[in-house]
Amino acid sequence: MPIKYSDMIIQKNIRNFSIVAHIDHGKSTLADRLISFTGGLSDREMSDQVLDNMDIEKERGITIKAQTVRLDYVAKNGQNYILNLMDTPGHVDFAYEVSRSLSACEGSILVVDASQGVEAQTLANVYQAIDHDHDIVPVLNKIDLPAAEPERVKEQIEEVIGIDASNAIECSAKSGLGIQEVLEAVCHQLPPPNEKDPNTSLKAMLVDAWYDTYMGVVVLFRVIEGTVKKGMRIRTMNTGASYTVDKVGYFLPKPTDAISIGPGEVGFLTASIKEVADAAVGDTITEDKRPTEIPLEGFKPAQPVVFCGIFPVDAADFEDLRAAMGRLRLNDASFSYEMETSAALGFGFRCGFLGLLHLEIIQERLEREFDLDLITTAPSVVYTLDMRDGEQIQLHNPADMPDIMQIEKIQEPWIKATIMSPDEFLGGILKLCQDRRGVQTGLSYVGSRAMVEYELPLNEVVFDFYDRLKSVSKGYASFDYQSVGLKEGDLVKMSILVNGDQVDALSMLVHRNNAESRGRQMCERLKDLIPRHLFKIPVQAAIGGRIIARETIAAMRKDVTAKCYGGDASRKRKLLDKQKKGKKRMRQFGKVEIPQEAFIAALKMNDT
């Protein structure tokens, strides 16, 4: 028999809150401690990062999907509080999911590492929370570390973010120090949801959705007004589809059935929804019979930003890859794919992602969960081509570029980047941004740390910007970005030719000024990566019909003169000439095998 919670819930004792922090500052660990403190799970059921249910999340220490848990807490004043905690992703790629999770809450816990201080993403996420009118409770984590400097970090929070940190709670999520204080602060410093009528027409926000093998699509939602009950007909306002609710409940963190879920509460439902794409994050759920008039604002469909080709190493795995992508798409609506063929790589898919981390995770999941060997082409962004006949074309793959004479101008997406770093690395960071065609828009100091703002073209960032930034700053710099729209750029298509044949997987759009150096690097790299064949192989980079760089891979040679002992030199010459002729013929007809490792290594090119 399900627990009939709704009878005993007082709206003013509900607290909906999220935890915002930079990557690695301890959001998931703090969530673990809060769950174990309130008795959500027994010690035996507890594990590290309990809300991160993918292996990748646990290994890398990142959160990919927003998770929720409902905690029952009896405060020191004897009142029984219902706390709904949203564990949000901290990474910039999932910023839209974060914004939806935040709009489902009234307050946030700001977690700052007491030894590291404020980082770029701390800023980005806390500003998002402030935009959603959240009350914020600052928490200094990792207070037990010898390098912790709580007083300095409090000053930093006040200086940079501009919120009062004098009463910031000092805790250590690892050891469990100060966890009760955090819960008390949530109960007393964060506001309850606005009181709404449970009997009016339903208005709920769809916070997240994922695919469960047994239940189909599970929808996580927050009720604004009205009530969700089992057996009711609901409608999603943006897609217009209607469903019958099969099941409603809460995560405690184990799924627990309930009879109904009222205003201010967070819960889940299943309603025989077939695909996650039908349950778009940010959509408004209402009653089918008496719908609400105005949907909730802020909904926008997921827009892929970075594109790349994914091909199976073995052509026989193509169908398995197609099935695996279909499975992942069930669970991740922001991932899109369409079929494409390549002369060098055979059949595969052109896939769209929210960012580089998203790309990496999808690739890793395909390889891990479905046991596939894959080749991934260089990531590229979507360019907008204004043609001379007035048409506008979206270019996803540089290999599909139309004739240059028909193009009026090429526009590329730009971003605004915020980089925070200790002062001594500032010179290297400025040079890196300058090299990547960046335009500086601001520089300020926060204590001893510099905060630089740059506008950069996205295609310069998707390549390996993050890795380079980390190596220039010895891992201390933090980086966050948001899109600022399209700008015209002087871009050219660079093709790579191996033995006179174009390798379309290695084509890329580059800025005219950087084309030669990029071409040279690529050729030098391929020279080291492609194994020697029995004939000479030229590796060239070209813009249109003009070769801008060339390297030659020497031929493997058999010592044909080994059997000549003494005698006339013309005997040796004759054998060498014969070999030379054979090599020439071989070059005409020979096929160059580029191994997969060479592709992958060439595509992970660094500007070193």
KOLZA-70068 format. One line per 3 residues: their letters; for each residue x, y, z of C-alpha. Coordinates in steps of 0.02 Angstrom, whole numbers. Layout:
! KOLZA-70068
A> X:Y:Z; ...
***
This chain:
! KOLZA-70068
MPI> 0:0:0; 79:168:-48; 114:294:86
KYS> -17:428:81; 100:574:101; -9:708:28
DMI> -127:706:177; 5:759:297; 105:881:192
IQK> 99:1061:242; 152:1170:95; 251:1289:205
NIR> 360:1145:266; 418:1099:90; 590:1157:33
NFS> 645:1135:-147; 830:1170:-170; 976:1129:-282
IVA> 1163:1122:-252; 1268:1233:-366; 1457:1222:-375
HID> 1606:1208:-489; 1660:1035:-549; 1745:937:-409
HGK> 1696:1051:-265; 1594:913:-186; 1410:929:-240
STL> 1377:743:-257; 1471:700:-95; 1369:830:0
ADR> 1209:756:-74; 1268:583:-14; 1293:648:163
LIS> 1124:733:168; 1039:571:111; 1128:462:239
FTG> 1100:591:380; 912:598:350; 902:409:340
GLS> 852:402:156; 960:247:135; 1033:125:260
DRE> 1222:112:279; 1219:-49:179; 1129:33:32
MSD> 1238:187:33; 1375:207:-97; 1483:353:-153
QVL> 1394:472:-274; 1231:382:-243; 1136:498:-361
DNM> 1258:468:-505; 1199:304:-575; 1310:288:-729
DIE> 1484:211:-714; 1557:357:-812; 1483:480:-687
KER> 1562:387:-542; 1733:366:-626; 1752:544:-687
GIT> 1670:619:-537; 1546:719:-642; 1357:726:-645
IKA> 1278:710:-816; 1092:692:-781; 998:794:-652
QTV> 936:683:-510; 816:717:-370; 788:648:-198
RLD> 658:683:-65; 720:692:114; 613:690:271
YVA> 698:792:407; 641:832:584; 720:1000:626
KNG> 780:1055:797; 617:1153:819; 521:988:809
QNY> 440:1028:639; 439:894:504; 512:961:340
ILN> 505:887:165; 665:930:73; 674:903:-115
LMD> 854:906:-170; 900:925:-354; 1076:869:-394
TPG> 1117:966:-553; 1259:942:-679; 1399:1068:-654
HVD> 1466:1064:-830; 1435:1202:-955; 1372:1079:-1089
FAY> 1218:1043:-986; 1178:1224:-944; 999:1212:-1009
EVS> 958:1063:-897; 1033:1159:-753; 922:1310:-789
RSL> 765:1199:-790; 814:1115:-627; 844:1286:-549
SAC> 678:1353:-604; 596:1206:-513; 675:1263:-348
EGS> 659:1414:-233; 834:1412:-160; 1011:1347:-183
ILV> 1157:1289:-81; 1315:1366:-150; 1459:1246:-119
VDA> 1634:1319:-128; 1792:1219:-98; 1878:1302:52
SQG> 2049:1262:-19; 2015:1317:-200; 1899:1466:-183
VEA> 1779:1534:-315; 1799:1462:-492; 1725:1512:-661
QTL> 1582:1389:-657; 1540:1433:-478; 1506:1605:-547
ANV> 1408:1549:-697; 1296:1432:-598; 1268:1550:-452
YQA> 1221:1692:-571; 1096:1574:-650; 1025:1539:-478
IDH> 1015:1726:-440; 926:1753:-608; 794:1629:-549
DHD> 770:1736:-390; 844:1602:-276; 890:1628:-95
IVP> 1068:1564:-75; 1151:1476:72; 1342:1481:54
VLN> 1429:1322:114; 1618:1302:127; 1662:1121:94
KID> 1825:1024:126; 1854:1126:284; 1958:982:357
LPA> 2095:998:224; 2259:1074:283; 2253:1195:134
AEP> 2080:1261:181; 2069:1450:203; 1889:1486:254
ERV> 1911:1670:294; 1995:1708:126; 1860:1611:31
KEQ> 1719:1702:125; 1795:1868:71; 1808:1803:-107
IEE> 1623:1754:-110; 1574:1927:-49; 1691:2014:-170
VIG> 1655:1915:-327; 1477:1858:-310; 1415:1995:-197
IDA> 1317:1890:-71; 1341:1897:117; 1453:1753:171
SNA> 1482:1801:353; 1365:1661:409; 1430:1535:281
IEC> 1421:1358:348; 1586:1268:364; 1573:1082:332
SAK> 1664:930:268; 1553:819:160; 1680:679:167
SGL> 1689:665:356; 1510:721:391; 1561:878:489
GIQ> 1429:1017:488; 1297:918:390; 1159:953:518
EVL> 1197:1139:509; 1173:1132:320; 1002:1048:342
EAV> 950:1176:473; 1002:1319:358; 898:1243:216
CHQ> 744:1235:330; 762:1410:404; 849:1515:271
LPP> 766:1453:111; 585:1500:71; 442:1375:48
PNE> 352:1366:-120; 213:1492:-149; 50:1424:-83
KDP> -62:1369:-227; -231:1287:-240; -217:1096:-256
NTS> -392:1087:-335; -363:1205:-481; -313:1147:-657
LKA> -142:1063:-660; 16:1159:-706; 179:1063:-683
MLV> 354:1083:-753; 440:938:-837; 614:944:-756
DAW> 691:788:-833; 649:624:-919; 744:461:-943
YDT> 709:289:-1011; 683:141:-896; 685:-34:-971
YMG> 533:-89:-871; 428:67:-853; 465:157:-1017
VVV> 495:344:-1002; 500:409:-822; 459:594:-805
LFR> 525:700:-662; 414:851:-629; 378:991:-508
VIE> 196:1038:-476; 164:1226:-479; -24:1216:-450
GTV> -157:1080:-456; -127:896:-416; -60:746:-512
KKG> -154:584:-476; -142:408:-540; -262:373:-685
MRI> -279:557:-737; -263:612:-920; -120:734:-943
RTM> -54:834:-1090; 118:905:-1131; 87:1080:-1198
NTG> 230:1097:-1324; 210:928:-1406; 20:924:-1383
ASY> 18:737:-1346; -94:667:-1208; -62:517:-1094
TVD> -145:424:-949; -41:425:-789; 1:245:-739
KVG> 103:281:-585; 155:429:-476; 283:432:-337
YFL> 438:506:-256; 620:461:-249; 670:431:-68
PKP> 799:398:-158; 718:230:-195; 559:252:-301
TDA> 409:252:-184; 229:254:-249; 109:390:-194
ISI> -77:424:-223; -60:605:-277; 68:744:-284
GPG> 14:920:-242; 77:1099:-265; 259:1134:-225
EVG> 308:951:-227; 429:859:-340; 392:682:-399
FLT> 395:563:-546; 263:486:-659; 253:354:-793
ASI> 121:365:-929; 169:244:-1069; 273:379:-1157
KEV> 374:292:-1292; 526:405:-1314; 617:533:-1211
ADA> 606:651:-1360; 417:660:-1327; 450:725:-1152
AVG> 554:881:-1183; 643:959:-1033; 558:1122:-983
DTI> 387:1076:-1056; 226:1113:-960; 116:967:-904
TED> -69:1004:-885; -236:914:-875; -310:855:-1038
KRP> -490:900:-991; -460:1071:-912; -291:1133:-973
TEI> -205:1285:-901; -206:1435:-1018; -28:1497:-1008
PLE> 118:1374:-1016; 271:1402:-905; 399:1517:-986
GFK> 579:1477:-1028; 552:1321:-1135; 671:1298:-1280
PAQ> 711:1141:-1380; 887:1072:-1361; 1004:1141:-1495
PVV> 1158:1038:-1539; 1314:1148:-1545; 1455:1029:-1593
FCG> 1447:901:-1733; 1557:755:-1780; 1550:593:-1880
IFP> 1549:425:-1790; 1596:272:-1893; 1619:90:-1846
VDA> 1797:21:-1870; 1723:-139:-1939; 1588:-107:-2071
ADF> 1493:-261:-2008; 1456:-167:-1844; 1353:-33:-1933
EDL> 1183:-107:-1886; 1240:-130:-1705; 1294:52:-1703
RAA> 1125:107:-1772; 1034:7:-1637; 1150:76:-1500
MGR> 1119:256:-1556; 932:225:-1554; 949:162:-1375
LRL> 1050:314:-1319; 928:431:-1406; 790:353:-1301
NDA> 881:416:-1149; 954:579:-1211; 843:689:-1317
SFS> 979:820:-1342; 1083:696:-1442; 1039:694:-1628
YEM> 1107:587:-1771; 1081:557:-1957; 1163:434:-2077
ETS> 1313:484:-2182; 1440:397:-2294; 1623:435:-2313
AAL> 1744:373:-2445; 1879:343:-2315; 1775:276:-2172
GFG> 1623:193:-2254; 1448:205:-2176; 1420:297:-2014
FRC> 1324:439:-1931; 1336:626:-1917; 1296:665:-1736
GFL> 1253:827:-1646; 1301:862:-1464; 1280:998:-1335
GLL> 1468:1017:-1316; 1632:925:-1308; 1600:837:-1143
HLE> 1432:777:-1208; 1521:709:-1364; 1651:620:-1258
IIQ> 1519:542:-1146; 1412:479:-1290; 1567:405:-1374
ERL> 1622:321:-1213; 1448:251:-1181; 1437:180:-1357
ERE> 1605:94:-1336; 1574:36:-1160; 1391:-12:-1150
FDL> 1376:-83:-1326; 1554:-147:-1350; 1586:-54:-1515
DLI> 1751:2:-1592; 1725:176:-1663; 1815:311:-1761
TTA> 1764:489:-1721; 1803:629:-1844; 1862:802:-1789
PSV> 1724:899:-1701; 1656:1045:-1800; 1523:1176:-1771
VYT> 1376:1227:-1881; 1422:1364:-2004; 1293:1472:-2091
LDM> 1329:1502:-2275; 1248:1651:-2361; 1241:1605:-2547
RDG> 1247:1728:-2692; 1069:1680:-2743; 1005:1738:-2572
EQI> 985:1563:-2499; 1051:1522:-2324; 1128:1349:-2294
QLH> 1178:1265:-2132; 1345:1175:-2155; 1370:1031:-2033
NPA> 1510:938:-2119; 1659:1028:-2200; 1668:891:-2333
DMP> 1496:949:-2400; 1552:1127:-2434; 1479:1195:-2597
DIM> 1581:1283:-2731; 1670:1434:-2656; 1615:1545:-2802
QIE> 1433:1528:-2752; 1461:1583:-2572; 1436:1765:-2525
KIQ> 1496:1750:-2344; 1523:1619:-2209; 1462:1651:-2032
EPW> 1523:1554:-1881; 1458:1543:-1701; 1550:1641:-1568
IKA> 1553:1623:-1379; 1590:1733:-1231; 1717:1647:-1118
TIM> 1752:1686:-935; 1921:1622:-875; 1981:1632:-695
SPD> 2161:1597:-655; 2302:1638:-532; 2395:1793:-590
EFL> 2561:1707:-637; 2478:1611:-781; 2391:1762:-855
GGI> 2520:1792:-994; 2506:1614:-1062; 2314:1622:-1058
LKL> 2307:1789:-1150; 2425:1722:-1283; 2320:1564:-1303
CQD> 2160:1666:-1327; 2249:1784:-1446; 2311:1637:-1551
RRG> 2133:1573:-1559; 2071:1736:-1636; 1998:1796:-1472
VQT> 1942:1975:-1436; 1969:2030:-1257; 1817:2113:-1178
GLS> 1867:2127:-996; 2001:2096:-864; 1975:2116:-677
YVG> 2055:2051:-519; 1976:1954:-378; 2107:1955:-240
SRA> 2259:1874:-321; 2159:1793:-459; 2130:1868:-629
MVE> 1963:1856:-717; 1976:1875:-905; 1830:1891:-1025
YEL> 1854:1848:-1208; 1747:1829:-1361; 1806:1678:-1460
PLN> 1750:1581:-1615; 1674:1417:-1559; 1769:1313:-1687
EVV> 1933:1366:-1605; 1867:1310:-1437; 1795:1141:-1484
FDF> 1961:1079:-1543; 2073:1066:-1391; 2058:1235:-1307
YDR> 2013:1165:-1137; 2163:1046:-1132; 2280:1185:-1186
LKS> 2210:1304:-1055; 2237:1173:-920; 2417:1142:-974
VSK> 2458:1329:-988; 2391:1360:-813; 2453:1195:-734
GYA> 2271:1148:-706; 2225:1302:-602; 2123:1400:-730
SFD> 1936:1374:-740; 1831:1410:-892; 1650:1441:-931
YQS> 1562:1503:-1087; 1396:1554:-1163; 1345:1579:-1343
VGL> 1339:1757:-1417; 1275:1719:-1594; 1351:1721:-1770
KEG> 1490:1828:-1844; 1564:1833:-2018; 1735:1752:-2035
DLV> 1868:1732:-2171; 1859:1542:-2174; 1928:1419:-2300
KMS> 1909:1233:-2321; 2071:1136:-2295; 2078:963:-2373
ILV> 2204:827:-2333; 2266:720:-2479; 2353:554:-2451
NGD> 2435:483:-2608; 2333:607:-2712; 2164:549:-2639
QVD> 2063:666:-2531; 2027:600:-2355; 1859:681:-2320
ALS> 1859:634:-2135; 2007:751:-2107; 1935:903:-2202
MLV> 1906:1055:-2093; 1859:1238:-2103; 1999:1348:-2039
HRN> 2035:1533:-2036; 2138:1588:-2184; 2281:1654:-2073
NAE> 2297:1490:-1979; 2276:1375:-2129; 2459:1351:-2171
SRG> 2518:1314:-1995; 2369:1195:-1967; 2405:1109:-2133
RQM> 2591:1089:-2091; 2551:1017:-1920; 2426:895:-1993
CER> 2548:833:-2127; 2691:814:-2002; 2578:719:-1888
LKD> 2511:602:-2022; 2689:569:-2081; 2728:497:-1909
LIP> 2562:406:-1894; 2536:320:-2062; 2643:164:-2072
RHL> 2768:148:-2215; 2710:55:-2369; 2809:-23:-2510
FKI> 2798:142:-2607; 2823:327:-2571; 2668:414:-2505
PVQ> 2646:604:-2520; 2538:682:-2382; 2473:854:-2432
AAI> 2362:991:-2363; 2270:1094:-2493; 2153:1243:-2502
GGR> 2054:1220:-2662; 2185:1176:-2795; 2332:1255:-2700
IIA> 2446:1140:-2599; 2499:1229:-2439; 2598:1091:-2354
RET> 2678:926:-2399; 2769:782:-2316; 2830:620:-2396
IAA> 2824:451:-2310; 2975:352:-2370; 2950:181:-2448
MRK> 2998:19:-2364; 3135:-59:-2466; 3194:-235:-2483
DVT> 3381:-248:-2504; 3378:-320:-2682; 3567:-308:-2699
AKC> 3603:-421:-2552; 3637:-570:-2664; 3767:-477:-2771
YGG> 3939:-516:-2709; 4072:-426:-2809; 4054:-407:-2996
DAS> 4009:-254:-3095; 3914:-108:-3018; 3793:-112:-3166
RKR> 3720:-274:-3097; 3668:-184:-2938; 3605:-33:-3035
KLL> 3498:-147:-3146; 3415:-226:-2994; 3386:-57:-2912
DKQ> 3308:16:-3071; 3194:-135:-3083; 3140:-107:-2903
KKG> 3111:78:-2936; 2997:38:-3084; 2898:-83:-2979
KKR> 2877:48:-2841; 2815:175:-2968; 2683:53:-3032
MRQ> 2636:8:-2856; 2609:189:-2814; 2484:206:-2956
FGK> 2383:57:-2906; 2424:37:-2723; 2297:83:-2590
VEI> 2356:171:-2435; 2287:93:-2278; 2266:223:-2143
PQE> 2247:131:-1977; 2116:185:-1854; 2245:239:-1724
AFI> 2318:360:-1851; 2147:438:-1881; 2110:458:-1698
AAL> 2281:529:-1659; 2271:650:-1807; 2102:711:-1751
KMN> 2161:741:-1574; 2286:864:-1642; 2367:982:-1518
DT> 2443:1148:-1561; 2610:1101:-1491
***
